[in-house]
Amino acid sequence: MKKAHMIRQVLVELNPYVTNSEIKDFCIAEYDFKPTSQQIYEAIGSETDRQAERYNGRELQDVKKLCRRTFHGDYNRLFGAVRLVVSNAS
């Protein structure tokens, strides 16, 4: 099996939004090779593009509006607030 096919198989085995480091870990565990970032990019595209497919434009605009209105455009404070809420949700 070619390395590019192995990398694509990770998306099937795990999920389409897997991070590059998770891909590397899976390939090491399952296929005994560590793909480079370039190999991952060539086989399945960039991590940012895969993550962006989770959200539609309307949702992203709503987050942008919330950040401007509530946190005065400070995305670091918004990120911290979301992390705090998520950690307390369990």
PyMOL Python script that loads the backbone (N, CA, C, O; Angstrom):
from pymol import cmd

cmd.read_pdbstr("""\
ATOM      1  N   MET A   1       0.838  -1.169   0.000  1.00  0.00           N
ATOM      2  CA  MET A   1       0.000   0.000   0.000  1.00  0.00           C
ATOM      3  C   MET A   1       0.890   1.241   0.000  1.00  0.00           C
ATOM      4  O   MET A   1       1.863   1.309   0.750  1.00  0.00           O
ATOM      5  N   LYS A   2       0.560   2.214  -0.833  1.00  0.00           N
ATOM      6  CA  LYS A   2       1.337   3.453  -0.894  1.00  0.00           C
ATOM      7  C   LYS A   2       1.070   4.308   0.342  1.00  0.00           C
ATOM      8  O   LYS A   2       0.022   4.211   0.981  1.00  0.00           O
ATOM      9  N   LYS A   3       2.050   5.144   0.652  1.00  0.00           N
ATOM     10  CA  LYS A   3       1.937   5.994   1.839  1.00  0.00           C
ATOM     11  C   LYS A   3       0.749   6.947   1.749  1.00  0.00           C
ATOM     12  O   LYS A   3       0.058   7.170   2.743  1.00  0.00           O
ATOM     13  N   ALA A   4       0.505   7.511   0.562  1.00  0.00           N
ATOM     14  CA  ALA A   4      -0.632   8.428   0.399  1.00  0.00           C
ATOM     15  C   ALA A   4      -1.945   7.705   0.687  1.00  0.00           C
ATOM     16  O   ALA A   4      -2.851   8.274   1.297  1.00  0.00           O
ATOM     17  N   HIS A   5      -2.045   6.452   0.247  1.00  0.00           N
ATOM     18  CA  HIS A   5      -3.258   5.682   0.510  1.00  0.00           C
ATOM     19  C   HIS A   5      -3.409   5.402   2.008  1.00  0.00           C
ATOM     20  O   HIS A   5      -4.519   5.437   2.539  1.00  0.00           O
ATOM     21  N   MET A   6      -2.297   5.127   2.683  1.00  0.00           N
ATOM     22  CA  MET A   6      -2.330   4.901   4.130  1.00  0.00           C
ATOM     23  C   MET A   6      -2.826   6.146   4.855  1.00  0.00           C
ATOM     24  O   MET A   6      -3.625   6.055   5.786  1.00  0.00           O
ATOM     25  N   ILE A   7      -2.346   7.309   4.422  1.00  0.00           N
ATOM     26  CA  ILE A   7      -2.755   8.572   5.042  1.00  0.00           C
ATOM     27  C   ILE A   7      -4.246   8.797   4.812  1.00  0.00           C
ATOM     28  O   ILE A   7      -4.955   9.203   5.733  1.00  0.00           O
ATOM     29  N   ARG A   8      -4.730   8.542   3.607  1.00  0.00           N
ATOM     30  CA  ARG A   8      -6.160   8.700   3.316  1.00  0.00           C
ATOM     31  C   ARG A   8      -6.997   7.725   4.142  1.00  0.00           C
ATOM     32  O   ARG A   8      -8.118   8.045   4.539  1.00  0.00           O
ATOM     33  N   GLN A   9      -6.461   6.557   4.395  1.00  0.00           N
ATOM     34  CA  GLN A   9      -7.173   5.541   5.167  1.00  0.00           C
ATOM     35  C   GLN A   9      -7.414   6.008   6.604  1.00  0.00           C
ATOM     36  O   GLN A   9      -8.388   5.600   7.236  1.00  0.00           O
ATOM     37  N   VAL A  10      -6.531   6.858   7.116  1.00  0.00           N
ATOM     38  CA  VAL A  10      -6.706   7.389   8.473  1.00  0.00           C
ATOM     39  C   VAL A  10      -8.019   8.152   8.577  1.00  0.00           C
ATOM     40  O   VAL A  10      -8.711   8.063   9.592  1.00  0.00           O
ATOM     41  N   LEU A  11      -8.366   8.901   7.533  1.00  0.00           N
ATOM     42  CA  LEU A  11      -9.624   9.645   7.551  1.00  0.00           C
ATOM     43  C   LEU A  11     -10.813   8.701   7.652  1.00  0.00           C
ATOM     44  O   LEU A  11     -11.807   9.022   8.303  1.00  0.00           O
ATOM     45  N   VAL A  12     -10.719   7.551   7.020  1.00  0.00           N
ATOM     46  CA  VAL A  12     -11.793   6.562   7.075  1.00  0.00           C
ATOM     47  C   VAL A  12     -11.851   5.926   8.469  1.00  0.00           C
ATOM     48  O   VAL A  12     -12.926   5.756   9.044  1.00  0.00           O
ATOM     49  N   GLU A  13     -10.682   5.582   8.993  1.00  0.00           N
ATOM     50  CA  GLU A  13     -10.609   4.901  10.289  1.00  0.00           C
ATOM     51  C   GLU A  13     -11.005   5.810  11.456  1.00  0.00           C
ATOM     52  O   GLU A  13     -11.721   5.380  12.361  1.00  0.00           O
ATOM     53  N   LEU A  14     -10.544   7.063  11.439  1.00  0.00           N
ATOM     54  CA  LEU A  14     -10.815   7.968  12.558  1.00  0.00           C
ATOM     55  C   LEU A  14     -11.991   8.890  12.226  1.00  0.00           C
ATOM     56  O   LEU A  14     -13.134   8.576  12.556  1.00  0.00           O
ATOM     57  N   ASN A  15     -11.718  10.014  11.583  1.00  0.00           N
ATOM     58  CA  ASN A  15     -12.770  10.927  11.123  1.00  0.00           C
ATOM     59  C   ASN A  15     -12.169  11.939  10.171  1.00  0.00           C
ATOM     60  O   ASN A  15     -10.951  12.110  10.153  1.00  0.00           O
ATOM     61  N   PRO A  16     -12.989  12.616   9.376  1.00  0.00           N
ATOM     62  CA  PRO A  16     -12.453  13.549   8.370  1.00  0.00           C
ATOM     63  C   PRO A  16     -11.807  14.805   8.951  1.00  0.00           C
ATOM     64  O   PRO A  16     -11.134  15.539   8.228  1.00  0.00           O
ATOM     65  N   TYR A  17     -12.001  15.063  10.243  1.00  0.00           N
ATOM     66  CA  TYR A  17     -11.496  16.292  10.849  1.00  0.00           C
ATOM     67  C   TYR A  17     -10.293  16.049  11.753  1.00  0.00           C
ATOM     68  O   TYR A  17      -9.961  16.895  12.584  1.00  0.00           O
ATOM     69  N   VAL A  18      -9.648  14.920  11.602  1.00  0.00           N
ATOM     70  CA  VAL A  18      -8.510  14.548  12.425  1.00  0.00           C
ATOM     71  C   VAL A  18      -7.351  15.526  12.202  1.00  0.00           C
ATOM     72  O   VAL A  18      -7.165  16.041  11.099  1.00  0.00           O
ATOM     73  N   THR A  19      -6.575  15.773  13.262  1.00  0.00           N
ATOM     74  CA  THR A  19      -5.436  16.694  13.143  1.00  0.00           C
ATOM     75  C   THR A  19      -4.232  15.976  12.554  1.00  0.00           C
ATOM     76  O   THR A  19      -4.181  14.746  12.524  1.00  0.00           O
ATOM     77  N   ASN A  20      -3.272  16.749  12.091  1.00  0.00           N
ATOM     78  CA  ASN A  20      -2.059  16.163  11.511  1.00  0.00           C
ATOM     79  C   ASN A  20      -1.281  15.341  12.534  1.00  0.00           C
ATOM     80  O   ASN A  20      -0.731  14.294  12.192  1.00  0.00           O
ATOM     81  N   SER A  21      -1.227  15.797  13.773  1.00  0.00           N
ATOM     82  CA  SER A  21      -0.500  15.016  14.784  1.00  0.00           C
ATOM     83  C   SER A  21      -1.211  13.694  15.072  1.00  0.00           C
ATOM     84  O   SER A  21      -0.551  12.686  15.328  1.00  0.00           O
ATOM     85  N   GLU A  22      -2.532  13.682  15.036  1.00  0.00           N
ATOM     86  CA  GLU A  22      -3.266  12.427  15.212  1.00  0.00           C
ATOM     87  C   GLU A  22      -3.020  11.487  14.031  1.00  0.00           C
ATOM     88  O   GLU A  22      -2.944  10.271  14.204  1.00  0.00           O
ATOM     89  N   ILE A  23      -2.898  12.053  12.843  1.00  0.00           N
ATOM     90  CA  ILE A  23      -2.594  11.249  11.654  1.00  0.00           C
ATOM     91  C   ILE A  23      -1.216  10.606  11.809  1.00  0.00           C
ATOM     92  O   ILE A  23      -1.044   9.419  11.534  1.00  0.00           O
ATOM     93  N   LYS A  24      -0.233  11.399  12.253  1.00  0.00           N
ATOM     94  CA  LYS A  24       1.121  10.870  12.442  1.00  0.00           C
ATOM     95  C   LYS A  24       1.130   9.745  13.476  1.00  0.00           C
ATOM     96  O   LYS A  24       1.745   8.700  13.264  1.00  0.00           O
ATOM     97  N   ASP A  25       0.439   9.971  14.601  1.00  0.00           N
ATOM     98  CA  ASP A  25       0.390   8.950  15.648  1.00  0.00           C
ATOM     99  C   ASP A  25      -0.259   7.666  15.146  1.00  0.00           C
ATOM    100  O   ASP A  25       0.225   6.571  15.435  1.00  0.00           O
ATOM    101  N   PHE A  26      -1.351   7.794  14.397  1.00  0.00           N
ATOM    102  CA  PHE A  26      -2.052   6.621  13.871  1.00  0.00           C
ATOM    103  C   PHE A  26      -1.171   5.862  12.885  1.00  0.00           C
ATOM    104  O   PHE A  26      -1.110   4.633  12.924  1.00  0.00           O
ATOM    105  N   CYS A  27      -0.492   6.589  12.002  1.00  0.00           N
ATOM    106  CA  CYS A  27       0.377   5.946  11.014  1.00  0.00           C
ATOM    107  C   CYS A  27       1.537   5.215  11.680  1.00  0.00           C
ATOM    108  O   CYS A  27       1.925   4.134  11.236  1.00  0.00           O
ATOM    109  N   ILE A  28       2.091   5.795  12.739  1.00  0.00           N
ATOM    110  CA  ILE A  28       3.173   5.135  13.462  1.00  0.00           C
ATOM    111  C   ILE A  28       2.654   3.840  14.096  1.00  0.00           C
ATOM    112  O   ILE A  28       3.302   2.796  14.016  1.00  0.00           O
ATOM    113  N   ALA A  29       1.484   3.923  14.723  1.00  0.00           N
ATOM    114  CA  ALA A  29       0.937   2.755  15.422  1.00  0.00           C
ATOM    115  C   ALA A  29       0.488   1.656  14.461  1.00  0.00           C
ATOM    116  O   ALA A  29       0.726   0.474  14.713  1.00  0.00           O
ATOM    117  N   GLU A  30      -0.161   2.042  13.358  1.00  0.00           N
ATOM    118  CA  GLU A  30      -0.762   1.055  12.464  1.00  0.00           C
ATOM    119  C   GLU A  30       0.140   0.622  11.307  1.00  0.00           C
ATOM    120  O   GLU A  30       0.131  -0.544  10.913  1.00  0.00           O
ATOM    121  N   TYR A  31       0.920   1.563  10.763  1.00  0.00           N
ATOM    122  CA  TYR A  31       1.674   1.287   9.534  1.00  0.00           C
ATOM    123  C   TYR A  31       3.188   1.352   9.699  1.00  0.00           C
ATOM    124  O   TYR A  31       3.918   1.101   8.741  1.00  0.00           O
ATOM    125  N   ASP A  32       3.668   1.679  10.882  1.00  0.00           N
ATOM    126  CA  ASP A  32       5.109   1.768  11.156  1.00  0.00           C
ATOM    127  C   ASP A  32       5.861   2.780  10.298  1.00  0.00           C
ATOM    128  O   ASP A  32       7.002   2.541   9.905  1.00  0.00           O
ATOM    129  N   PHE A  33       5.224   3.901  10.012  1.00  0.00           N
ATOM    130  CA  PHE A  33       5.951   4.998   9.369  1.00  0.00           C
ATOM    131  C   PHE A  33       5.356   6.317   9.850  1.00  0.00           C
ATOM    132  O   PHE A  33       4.171   6.401  10.171  1.00  0.00           O
ATOM    133  N   LYS A  34       6.204   7.348   9.893  1.00  0.00           N
ATOM    134  CA  LYS A  34       5.766   8.674  10.329  1.00  0.00           C
ATOM    135  C   LYS A  34       5.729   9.587   9.110  1.00  0.00           C
ATOM    136  O   LYS A  34       6.777   9.958   8.580  1.00  0.00           O
ATOM    137  N   PRO A  35       4.521   9.954   8.659  1.00  0.00           N
ATOM    138  CA  PRO A  35       4.442  10.819   7.489  1.00  0.00           C
ATOM    139  C   PRO A  35       4.883  12.245   7.826  1.00  0.00           C
ATOM    140  O   PRO A  35       4.688  12.723   8.943  1.00  0.00           O
ATOM    141  N   THR A  36       5.471  12.903   6.852  1.00  0.00           N
ATOM    142  CA  THR A  36       5.842  14.302   7.028  1.00  0.00           C
ATOM    143  C   THR A  36       4.610  15.170   6.808  1.00  0.00           C
ATOM    144  O   THR A  36       3.604  14.711   6.267  1.00  0.00           O
ATOM    145  N   SER A  37       4.698  16.399   7.222  1.00  0.00           N
ATOM    146  CA  SER A  37       3.588  17.336   7.012  1.00  0.00           C
ATOM    147  C   SER A  37       3.302  17.504   5.525  1.00  0.00           C
ATOM    148  O   SER A  37       2.147  17.628   5.117  1.00  0.00           O
ATOM    149  N   GLN A  38       4.350  17.507   4.726  1.00  0.00           N
ATOM    150  CA  GLN A  38       4.189  17.644   3.274  1.00  0.00           C
ATOM    151  C   GLN A  38       3.443  16.446   2.691  1.00  0.00           C
ATOM    152  O   GLN A  38       2.579  16.620   1.831  1.00  0.00           O
ATOM    153  N   GLN A  39       3.759  15.244   3.142  1.00  0.00           N
ATOM    154  CA  GLN A  39       3.056  14.056   2.650  1.00  0.00           C
ATOM    155  C   GLN A  39       1.574  14.105   3.014  1.00  0.00           C
ATOM    156  O   GLN A  39       0.720  13.741   2.205  1.00  0.00           O
ATOM    157  N   ILE A  40       1.273  14.554   4.225  1.00  0.00           N
ATOM    158  CA  ILE A  40      -0.127  14.670   4.650  1.00  0.00           C
ATOM    159  C   ILE A  40      -0.843  15.705   3.799  1.00  0.00           C
ATOM    160  O   ILE A  40      -1.959  15.469   3.337  1.00  0.00           O
ATOM    161  N   TYR A  41      -0.202  16.855   3.588  1.00  0.00           N
ATOM    162  CA  TYR A  41      -0.799  17.919   2.783  1.00  0.00           C
ATOM    163  C   TYR A  41      -1.091  17.448   1.367  1.00  0.00           C
ATOM    164  O   TYR A  41      -2.161  17.725   0.826  1.00  0.00           O
ATOM    165  N   GLU A  42      -0.145  16.740   0.766  1.00  0.00           N
ATOM    166  CA  GLU A  42      -0.332  16.262  -0.607  1.00  0.00           C
ATOM    167  C   GLU A  42      -1.417  15.199  -0.700  1.00  0.00           C
ATOM    168  O   GLU A  42      -2.118  15.120  -1.709  1.00  0.00           O
ATOM    169  N   ALA A  43      -1.566  14.382   0.337  1.00  0.00           N
ATOM    170  CA  ALA A  43      -2.541  13.289   0.289  1.00  0.00           C
ATOM    171  C   ALA A  43      -3.958  13.754   0.595  1.00  0.00           C
ATOM    172  O   ALA A  43      -4.903  13.317  -0.060  1.00  0.00           O
ATOM    173  N   ILE A  44      -4.123  14.647   1.594  1.00  0.00           N
ATOM    174  CA  ILE A  44      -5.492  15.001   2.014  1.00  0.00           C
ATOM    175  C   ILE A  44      -5.729  16.495   2.221  1.00  0.00           C
ATOM    176  O   ILE A  44      -6.812  16.888   2.655  1.00  0.00           O
ATOM    177  N   GLY A  45      -4.753  17.324   1.924  1.00  0.00           N
ATOM    178  CA  GLY A  45      -4.944  18.762   2.065  1.00  0.00           C
ATOM    179  C   GLY A  45      -4.527  19.269   3.435  1.00  0.00           C
ATOM    180  O   GLY A  45      -4.003  18.522   4.261  1.00  0.00           O
ATOM    181  N   SER A  46      -4.767  20.546   3.658  1.00  0.00           N
ATOM    182  CA  SER A  46      -4.300  21.167   4.898  1.00  0.00           C
ATOM    183  C   SER A  46      -5.253  20.888   6.056  1.00  0.00           C
ATOM    184  O   SER A  46      -6.452  20.681   5.870  1.00  0.00           O
ATOM    185  N   GLU A  47      -4.687  20.891   7.234  1.00  0.00           N
ATOM    186  CA  GLU A  47      -5.468  20.667   8.450  1.00  0.00           C
ATOM    187  C   GLU A  47      -6.505  21.773   8.631  1.00  0.00           C
ATOM    188  O   GLU A  47      -7.637  21.501   9.029  1.00  0.00           O
ATOM    189  N   THR A  48      -6.130  23.005   8.344  1.00  0.00           N
ATOM    190  CA  THR A  48      -7.042  24.130   8.487  1.00  0.00           C
ATOM    191  C   THR A  48      -8.267  23.968   7.587  1.00  0.00           C
ATOM    192  O   THR A  48      -9.392  24.214   8.022  1.00  0.00           O
ATOM    193  N   ASP A  49      -8.056  23.559   6.349  1.00  0.00           N
ATOM    194  CA  ASP A  49      -9.184  23.350   5.438  1.00  0.00           C
ATOM    195  C   ASP A  49     -10.104  22.243   5.925  1.00  0.00           C
ATOM    196  O   ASP A  49     -11.324  22.361   5.821  1.00  0.00           O
ATOM    197  N   ARG A  50      -9.530  21.167   6.455  1.00  0.00           N
ATOM    198  CA  ARG A  50     -10.354  20.073   6.973  1.00  0.00           C
ATOM    199  C   ARG A  50     -11.163  20.533   8.178  1.00  0.00           C
ATOM    200  O   ARG A  50     -12.328  20.163   8.319  1.00  0.00           O
ATOM    201  N   GLN A  51     -10.558  21.336   9.049  1.00  0.00           N
ATOM    202  CA  GLN A  51     -11.271  21.830  10.221  1.00  0.00           C
ATOM    203  C   GLN A  51     -12.368  22.825   9.828  1.00  0.00           C
ATOM    204  O   GLN A  51     -13.436  22.844  10.439  1.00  0.00           O
ATOM    205  N   ALA A  52     -12.108  23.644   8.817  1.00  0.00           N
ATOM    206  CA  ALA A  52     -13.073  24.661   8.390  1.00  0.00           C
ATOM    207  C   ALA A  52     -14.341  24.045   7.793  1.00  0.00           C
ATOM    208  O   ALA A  52     -15.392  24.685   7.783  1.00  0.00           O
ATOM    209  N   GLU A  53     -14.252  22.820   7.301  1.00  0.00           N
ATOM    210  CA  GLU A  53     -15.424  22.167   6.719  1.00  0.00           C
ATOM    211  C   GLU A  53     -16.485  21.847   7.754  1.00  0.00           C
ATOM    212  O   GLU A  53     -17.618  21.530   7.391  1.00  0.00           O
ATOM    213  N   ARG A  54     -16.150  21.920   9.027  1.00  0.00           N
ATOM    214  CA  ARG A  54     -17.119  21.643  10.095  1.00  0.00           C
ATOM    215  C   ARG A  54     -18.170  22.743  10.235  1.00  0.00           C
ATOM    216  O   ARG A  54     -19.267  22.482  10.729  1.00  0.00           O
ATOM    217  N   TYR A  55     -17.859  23.952   9.814  1.00  0.00           N
ATOM    218  CA  TYR A  55     -18.707  25.100  10.080  1.00  0.00           C
ATOM    219  C   TYR A  55     -19.179  25.728   8.781  1.00  0.00           C
ATOM    220  O   TYR A  55     -18.470  25.718   7.775  1.00  0.00           O
ATOM    221  N   ASN A  56     -20.401  26.281   8.817  1.00  0.00           N
ATOM    222  CA  ASN A  56     -20.850  27.015   7.641  1.00  0.00           C
ATOM    223  C   ASN A  56     -20.559  28.503   7.844  1.00  0.00           C
ATOM    224  O   ASN A  56     -20.211  28.933   8.944  1.00  0.00           O
ATOM    225  N   GLY A  57     -20.703  29.258   6.800  1.00  0.00           N
ATOM    226  CA  GLY A  57     -20.378  30.682   6.837  1.00  0.00           C
ATOM    227  C   GLY A  57     -21.206  31.451   7.841  1.00  0.00           C
ATOM    228  O   GLY A  57     -20.706  32.374   8.484  1.00  0.00           O
ATOM    229  N   ARG A  58     -22.469  31.080   7.982  1.00  0.00           N
ATOM    230  CA  ARG A  58     -23.357  31.766   8.920  1.00  0.00           C
ATOM    231  C   ARG A  58     -22.863  31.600  10.361  1.00  0.00           C
ATOM    232  O   ARG A  58     -22.857  32.557  11.136  1.00  0.00           O
ATOM    233  N   GLU A  59     -22.453  30.391  10.709  1.00  0.00           N
ATOM    234  CA  GLU A  59     -21.958  30.146  12.067  1.00  0.00           C
ATOM    235  C   GLU A  59     -20.705  30.972  12.346  1.00  0.00           C
ATOM    236  O   GLU A  59     -20.557  31.535  13.431  1.00  0.00           O
ATOM    237  N   LEU A  60     -19.817  31.042  11.382  1.00  0.00           N
ATOM    238  CA  LEU A  60     -18.588  31.811  11.573  1.00  0.00           C
ATOM    239  C   LEU A  60     -18.873  33.303  11.706  1.00  0.00           C
ATOM    240  O   LEU A  60     -18.233  33.996  12.496  1.00  0.00           O
ATOM    241  N   GLN A  61     -19.839  33.793  10.928  1.00  0.00           N
ATOM    242  CA  GLN A  61     -20.234  35.208  11.048  1.00  0.00           C
ATOM    243  C   GLN A  61     -20.838  35.486  12.419  1.00  0.00           C
ATOM    244  O   GLN A  61     -20.588  36.538  13.007  1.00  0.00           O
ATOM    245  N   ASP A  62     -21.635  34.543  12.931  1.00  0.00           N
ATOM    246  CA  ASP A  62     -22.234  34.715  14.258  1.00  0.00           C
ATOM    247  C   ASP A  62     -21.165  34.769  15.345  1.00  0.00           C
ATOM    248  O   ASP A  62     -21.271  35.562  16.281  1.00  0.00           O
ATOM    249  N   VAL A  63     -20.146  33.938  15.228  1.00  0.00           N
ATOM    250  CA  VAL A  63     -19.053  33.948  16.210  1.00  0.00           C
ATOM    251  C   VAL A  63     -18.308  35.275  16.137  1.00  0.00           C
ATOM    252  O   VAL A  63     -17.963  35.862  17.164  1.00  0.00           O
ATOM    253  N   LYS A  64     -18.066  35.738  14.928  1.00  0.00           N
ATOM    254  CA  LYS A  64     -17.371  37.017  14.737  1.00  0.00           C
ATOM    255  C   LYS A  64     -18.167  38.164  15.369  1.00  0.00           C
ATOM    256  O   LYS A  64     -17.604  39.033  16.035  1.00  0.00           O
ATOM    257  N   LYS A  65     -19.481  38.150  15.148  1.00  0.00           N
ATOM    258  CA  LYS A  65     -20.361  39.181  15.698  1.00  0.00           C
ATOM    259  C   LYS A  65     -20.377  39.116  17.229  1.00  0.00           C
ATOM    260  O   LYS A  65     -20.316  40.147  17.899  1.00  0.00           O
ATOM    261  N   LEU A  66     -20.459  37.899  17.776  1.00  0.00           N
ATOM    262  CA  LEU A  66     -20.437  37.714  19.225  1.00  0.00           C
ATOM    263  C   LEU A  66     -19.137  38.249  19.822  1.00  0.00           C
ATOM    264  O   LEU A  66     -19.155  38.916  20.857  1.00  0.00           O
ATOM    265  N   CYS A  67     -18.032  37.963  19.185  1.00  0.00           N
ATOM    266  CA  CYS A  67     -16.737  38.420  19.681  1.00  0.00           C
ATOM    267  C   CYS A  67     -16.653  39.944  19.678  1.00  0.00           C
ATOM    268  O   CYS A  67     -16.193  40.554  20.644  1.00  0.00           O
ATOM    269  N   ARG A  68     -17.099  40.543  18.589  1.00  0.00           N
ATOM    270  CA  ARG A  68     -17.055  42.018  18.515  1.00  0.00           C
ATOM    271  C   ARG A  68     -17.959  42.650  19.565  1.00  0.00           C
ATOM    272  O   ARG A  68     -17.565  43.598  20.244  1.00  0.00           O
ATOM    273  N   ARG A  69     -19.179  42.118  19.695  1.00  0.00           N
ATOM    274  CA  ARG A  69     -20.171  42.728  20.570  1.00  0.00           C
ATOM    275  C   ARG A  69     -19.864  42.481  22.050  1.00  0.00           C
ATOM    276  O   ARG A  69     -19.953  43.409  22.854  1.00  0.00           O
ATOM    277  N   THR A  70     -19.509  41.260  22.419  1.00  0.00           N
ATOM    278  CA  THR A  70     -19.366  40.902  23.821  1.00  0.00           C
ATOM    279  C   THR A  70     -17.945  41.076  24.344  1.00  0.00           C
ATOM    280  O   THR A  70     -17.754  41.492  25.487  1.00  0.00           O
ATOM    281  N   PHE A  71     -16.953  40.765  23.526  1.00  0.00           N
ATOM    282  CA  PHE A  71     -15.563  40.789  23.979  1.00  0.00           C
ATOM    283  C   PHE A  71     -14.757  41.904  23.314  1.00  0.00           C
ATOM    284  O   PHE A  71     -13.529  41.904  23.392  1.00  0.00           O
ATOM    285  N   HIS A  72     -15.420  42.838  22.674  1.00  0.00           N
ATOM    286  CA  HIS A  72     -14.771  43.981  22.019  1.00  0.00           C
ATOM    287  C   HIS A  72     -13.674  43.552  21.050  1.00  0.00           C
ATOM    288  O   HIS A  72     -12.639  44.208  20.933  1.00  0.00           O
ATOM    289  N   GLY A  73     -13.919  42.433  20.352  1.00  0.00           N
ATOM    290  CA  GLY A  73     -12.989  41.954  19.330  1.00  0.00           C
ATOM    291  C   GLY A  73     -11.793  41.182  19.846  1.00  0.00           C
ATOM    292  O   GLY A  73     -10.897  40.836  19.075  1.00  0.00           O
ATOM    293  N   ASP A  74     -11.766  40.905  21.149  1.00  0.00           N
ATOM    294  CA  ASP A  74     -10.625  40.185  21.737  1.00  0.00           C
ATOM    295  C   ASP A  74     -10.882  38.680  21.650  1.00  0.00           C
ATOM    296  O   ASP A  74     -11.558  38.108  22.506  1.00  0.00           O
ATOM    297  N   TYR A  75     -10.339  38.046  20.612  1.00  0.00           N
ATOM    298  CA  TYR A  75     -10.552  36.610  20.393  1.00  0.00           C
ATOM    299  C   TYR A  75      -9.888  35.760  21.468  1.00  0.00           C
ATOM    300  O   TYR A  75     -10.355  34.656  21.749  1.00  0.00           O
ATOM    301  N   ASN A  76      -8.811  36.248  22.076  1.00  0.00           N
ATOM    302  CA  ASN A  76      -8.156  35.498  23.144  1.00  0.00           C
ATOM    303  C   ASN A  76      -9.073  35.364  24.355  1.00  0.00           C
ATOM    304  O   ASN A  76      -9.141  34.298  24.969  1.00  0.00           O
ATOM    305  N   ARG A  77      -9.782  36.443  24.703  1.00  0.00           N
ATOM    306  CA  ARG A  77     -10.734  36.378  25.815  1.00  0.00           C
ATOM    307  C   ARG A  77     -11.893  35.462  25.466  1.00  0.00           C
ATOM    308  O   ARG A  77     -12.344  34.691  26.313  1.00  0.00           O
ATOM    309  N   LEU A  78     -12.389  35.533  24.227  1.00  0.00           N
ATOM    310  CA  LEU A  78     -13.474  34.650  23.792  1.00  0.00           C
ATOM    311  C   LEU A  78     -13.032  33.190  23.890  1.00  0.00           C
ATOM    312  O   LEU A  78     -13.768  32.344  24.398  1.00  0.00           O
ATOM    313  N   PHE A  79     -11.825  32.901  23.401  1.00  0.00           N
ATOM    314  CA  PHE A  79     -11.296  31.545  23.453  1.00  0.00           C
ATOM    315  C   PHE A  79     -11.177  31.069  24.898  1.00  0.00           C
ATOM    316  O   PHE A  79     -11.532  29.931  25.207  1.00  0.00           O
ATOM    317  N   GLY A  80     -10.685  31.922  25.773  1.00  0.00           N
ATOM    318  CA  GLY A  80     -10.569  31.565  27.189  1.00  0.00           C
ATOM    319  C   GLY A  80     -11.921  31.293  27.815  1.00  0.00           C
ATOM    320  O   GLY A  80     -12.066  30.357  28.601  1.00  0.00           O
ATOM    321  N   ALA A  81     -12.916  32.103  27.474  1.00  0.00           N
ATOM    322  CA  ALA A  81     -14.264  31.906  28.013  1.00  0.00           C
ATOM    323  C   ALA A  81     -14.864  30.590  27.520  1.00  0.00           C
ATOM    324  O   ALA A  81     -15.487  29.863  28.293  1.00  0.00           O
ATOM    325  N   VAL A  82     -14.681  30.289  26.262  1.00  0.00           N
ATOM    326  CA  VAL A  82     -15.204  29.041  25.708  1.00  0.00           C
ATOM    327  C   VAL A  82     -14.511  27.848  26.358  1.00  0.00           C
ATOM    328  O   VAL A  82     -15.170  26.869  26.710  1.00  0.00           O
ATOM    329  N   ARG A  83     -13.205  27.916  26.519  1.00  0.00           N
ATOM    330  CA  ARG A  83     -12.465  26.831  27.177  1.00  0.00           C
ATOM    331  C   ARG A  83     -12.960  26.610  28.596  1.00  0.00           C
ATOM    332  O   ARG A  83     -13.101  25.470  29.040  1.00  0.00           O
ATOM    333  N   LEU A  84     -13.226  27.708  29.314  1.00  0.00           N
ATOM    334  CA  LEU A  84     -13.723  27.617  30.685  1.00  0.00           C
ATOM    335  C   LEU A  84     -15.100  26.959  30.715  1.00  0.00           C
ATOM    336  O   LEU A  84     -15.350  26.084  31.544  1.00  0.00           O
ATOM    337  N   VAL A  85     -15.981  27.369  29.829  1.00  0.00           N
ATOM    338  CA  VAL A  85     -17.324  26.788  29.772  1.00  0.00           C
ATOM    339  C   VAL A  85     -17.256  25.307  29.430  1.00  0.00           C
ATOM    340  O   VAL A  85     -17.964  24.502  30.034  1.00  0.00           O
ATOM    341  N   VAL A  86     -16.419  24.937  28.475  1.00  0.00           N
ATOM    342  CA  VAL A  86     -16.292  23.535  28.082  1.00  0.00           C
ATOM    343  C   VAL A  86     -15.746  22.692  29.233  1.00  0.00           C
ATOM    344  O   VAL A  86     -16.217  21.577  29.460  1.00  0.00           O
ATOM    345  N   SER A  87     -14.765  23.210  29.953  1.00  0.00           N
ATOM    346  CA  SER A  87     -14.177  22.449  31.061  1.00  0.00           C
ATOM    347  C   SER A  87     -15.171  22.258  32.195  1.00  0.00           C
ATOM    348  O   SER A  87     -15.100  21.256  32.906  1.00  0.00           O
ATOM    349  N   ASN A  88     -16.093  23.189  32.381  1.00  0.00           N
ATOM    350  CA  ASN A  88     -17.092  23.084  33.438  1.00  0.00           C
ATOM    351  C   ASN A  88     -18.342  22.343  32.996  1.00  0.00           C
ATOM    352  O   ASN A  88     -19.206  22.047  33.823  1.00  0.00           O
ATOM    353  N   ALA A  89     -18.455  22.039  31.718  1.00  0.00           N
ATOM    354  CA  ALA A  89     -19.653  21.381  31.206  1.00  0.00           C
ATOM    355  C   ALA A  89     -19.699  19.899  31.575  1.00  0.00           C
ATOM    356  O   ALA A  89     -20.773  19.299  31.594  1.00  0.00           O
ATOM    357  N   SER A  90     -18.566  19.320  31.860  1.00  0.00           N
ATOM    358  CA  SER A  90     -18.522  17.879  32.147  1.00  0.00           C
ATOM    359  C   SER A  90     -19.085  17.541  33.495  1.00  0.00           C
ATOM    360  O   SER A  90     -19.116  16.371  33.877  1.00  0.00           O
TER     361      SER A  90
END
""", "prot")
cmd.dss("prot")
cmd.show_as("cartoon", "prot")
cmd.util.cbc("prot")
cmd.orient("prot")
